[in-house]
Amino acid sequence: MPRTLYCWRCDMELPMLDESEWAQLEPMLANAIGDLVALCRETGMGLGEARSSGLLGDRALSFYRQLTGFEETNLNALHHHRLSLYGPPCTSCGKPLRTPRAKLCAACGHPRPLPASS
């Protein structure tokens, strides 16, 4: 089940995919260009017309909508709606760190606490 998390690129809270969901979506993203070429062949559209048709990445966007209920329209945004790309929540503002290895919060500048030494 997707978890809602703040996306710093989109500047809003969005459903993020876990690794099993991502494994299903990733091939659809990788095949989006092939799907576009097939659309051109099937319909006789030119590449520019096919790109502007709103059908580029339609399978991936539909799958994301089916999983999350969120109507994403930007195919490229799906590439960063993946939980494993983000770090833990900031101890000050609560927004996720931009990466799992981030040393400070990009949103508020608060440093990440050092792990307890054993």
SVG drawing of the C-alpha trace seen along z (x, -y; Angstrom):
<svg xmlns="http://www.w3.org/2000/svg" viewBox="-8 -26 38 33">
<polyline fill="none" stroke="black" stroke-width="0.4" points="0.0,0.0 1.5,-3.4 2.5,-5.7 1.9,-9.5 5.1,-11.4 6.2,-15.0 8.0,-15.2 10.4,-18.1 10.4,-18.2 6.6,-18.4 6.4,-20.5 3.4,-18.5 2.5,-15.3 2.0,-12.4 1.7,-8.6 5.1,-7.0 5.6,-3.5 7.4,-0.7 9.9,1.5 7.4,4.2 5.1,1.6 8.1,-0.1 9.2,3.2 5.8,3.4 5.9,-0.2 9.5,-0.4 9.2,1.7 6.2,-0.5 8.4,-3.6 11.2,-1.9 8.8,-0.9 7.1,-4.3 9.2,-5.3 8.6,-2.0 4.9,-2.4 5.0,-5.9 6.7,-4.5 4.1,-1.8 1.4,-4.4 2.9,-6.3 3.0,-3.1 -0.6,-2.1 -2.2,-5.5 0.0,-7.2 0.7,-10.1 4.0,-11.9 6.3,-11.7 5.5,-15.3 1.7,-14.7 2.0,-11.4 4.0,-13.1 1.4,-15.9 -1.5,-13.4 -1.3,-12.8 -0.7,-9.1 3.0,-9.0 3.4,-6.8 -0.3,-6.2 0.2,-2.6 2.5,-3.8 0.3,-6.7 -2.8,-4.5 -1.0,-1.9 0.1,-4.6 -3.4,-5.9 -4.8,-2.4 -2.3,-1.8 -2.6,-5.2 -5.8,-6.8 -3.7,-9.9 -4.2,-11.5 -0.5,-12.1 -0.2,-13.6 3.6,-14.0 5.3,-10.8 8.7,-12.1 7.4,-12.7 6.8,-9.0 10.5,-8.4 10.8,-10.1 7.7,-8.8 9.6,-5.9 10.0,-5.6 13.5,-4.2 14.8,-7.5 14.0,-9.4 15.5,-9.5 13.9,-9.5 11.7,-12.4 13.5,-15.4 13.5,-15.6 12.7,-19.3 10.2,-19.8 9.0,-16.3 9.6,-16.4 11.6,-13.5 15.3,-14.0 16.0,-14.2 18.1,-11.1 18.7,-8.2 22.3,-9.5 21.4,-13.2 23.2,-14.8 20.8,-17.8 17.3,-18.7 17.1,-20.7 13.7,-22.0 14.7,-23.6 18.4,-23.2 18.3,-21.1 21.2,-18.6 20.5,-14.9 21.2,-13.5 24.3,-11.4 23.7,-7.6 24.3,-6.5 27.7,-4.9 27.8,-1.5"/>
</svg>
